Amino acid sequence: MTTAPDLEGTLIAFPALRPDLLEVVADEYAALADEYGPRNVLVLKRLPAGLERLREALSTVETETGAARSARVESVPEHASKVIEEYDPTLDRLSYEERIELLSMVVAGANRELPEYLERARDHDSFARDVGQLLLEATRQRIRLDELETEEIHPCLEFLYATNDRFHEELARRGYLERADVIPRAVSLLEDDADELRTRVCSSFDAVLAVEFEECRRLDRRYLAALSADADLVCLGERHASVERARVEVGSLEEIAAGLTPESREEGVPSSDPTSERRDRPTPDHRPITRWLATGSTGDEPGSARRIRAGTAREQDRQVATEIQTLLSRHDWRYDDVAVAVPTVERVPDARSHLRDAGIPTATVGTPALEQDPAVNELYAFVAYNADYDRERARDRLAARVPEFSSALVADCVGSSLRRSLERWVVATELKGRLAREEVWVDARESFENVRRVLAIARFVEDTDAVAPDWDGLRRMLRRTIEYDAPYAHDVETSPDSGGVTVCAVTDLKYDRREVVFLLDLVERQYPGEQHLTQLFPQPWLESMPAYPAVTDPSPADVDRTFTPVDADEVGNAFEAYHAERARRRLAIGTRAARSRLYLCSYEREAGGLRRTREESRYVRLLASHPEITLEDVDARARRAAIDGDARALEALLAEPRGELERVLREASTGGEADLAETEALFEEIALVLAEGAVDPELANAVRSGFEFAAGEVCRDE
């Protein structure tokens, strides 16, 4: 592993997950801005999530010369990318889709025999994604096969690392830079001072304020050391708050700060008031819960939160929607005062969809999996039609999407350029206009982004020799990208200007504060979880893979010194204990984001065909049994009548048939098992409401029409 040099500067360590984090960061920034001037202070945050909130907080800081409205705030990856551009503006960074294609080409051309285990594993749907994530992590840590002790490497890892090395040789030959390689490449350039790069880059600032230092890995710390050789370095870190760094590196905040002079900041009211978030309000009841999850102690203070327990994950989301409407009807809160946090980013699309079906506007915008986007499916059908691949099926898909479809329309769009042909189809069929008219703005915006991705793939096919520059080559690459693409594998924006409830992964709330936070899916399968690092290898293998790019062989002492609540003498399986504590920290981060109300939400069974039961998370059960903690059970089903207004009730009811049938069809199209018993129960409930006789006939007819439209049985123009 690459080692990090000792840093020179100051470490300001905060107590575990204090609620006024942004205010304290703003105070430390104000001190540096007073000394050096706002434009001479570079603020670097390790992870991009929460960057806008940090910018907002620092933009209102008052210094001796006035407001620091021009604060220089960037994430470490963003800054490293600019450093590379400063060195070589012509370097082409590889997109996610291009990476999939080139990596597939390298794997297909491997001269090593594929290990038997990987040969069997490649039949699983998640194989390509799991391998891709492993190689991304190896790249981020600059793991090279020739730098490892080969006798200690598992044959599967040896094959994959050799593949990754060949992949990067191919990238270098083609003049590409992989995004995961941005920080490692920038570290090398700065340390070597290539073409006096470090001198040029560092001449624009006199101080570096490193925020979220607890998440800085070895290479990140080397990056900070290279940047701050001639500048004042101040590192701000929270104790008991590392989740991402702790995944790949053991140790406490103080252990990774070798060379820094420590300064402690005890919890209290900061001296300045840089943000509008600082208000005179009583300490929220859930603060002891955050403290207990992070450190194992409540601080001898009583704590409380609310708990929602539902039958299924879908019912959990619906109860959350009802509770949100109830809260907003009783308090002076808006939708963007509420956050709904899920265990992983892959869960965002379903949770967001369920909330919207219940009439809750959501503010989360991202890039969902391509396979779920009707616009992408339409463009794929256009490509397949021109490639003469299953043309009859492609024609049916295009005709279903475009009423005026004809072979002449396709011919008018097709020219010598693949990309321009797709662009002509988009314009000729008013694809973006149809999306804007037929989809809610969130879905339309995401589809626009996915259309852009498809056009970028077409451009890549035309510009590279890795893929045949014809319709069949484009179809193959697009098909592979759709199959390998993961939901929300790209940027996720949680606070667009339009407002709405934020739906995000729980760790994205680290630098966020909301009046109300709902933590979803608090079941044992998620917290602490069953597969902590990857689905690619079984856990016993991982525990014997020291070369895997994550913590796989911690000792009880490693667990003890990395996570405060753990006693080394009581640790059984160190691997399970270590990563269970990481999950516990994720929960702590989510609870800290709530200002006024915290909801812990769980469900009893899966929605799949087997209806597997799910046990409530051990951490919730321990909280419920804690003598100083009170969990108030909330039955949101009893509050269904509290949904405001006929318009919202109508919107929620009309969305149910289409949303439920889309869920069943999505399961069927991906080979999953749809729980028809749950669907039947939902439709029976709607039927009973319609049969009561108190429902307006027009409303009843609209609901029946919703079933017809969802099933594709009718198409009305009026």
Disulfide bonds with the S-S distance in Angstrom:
none
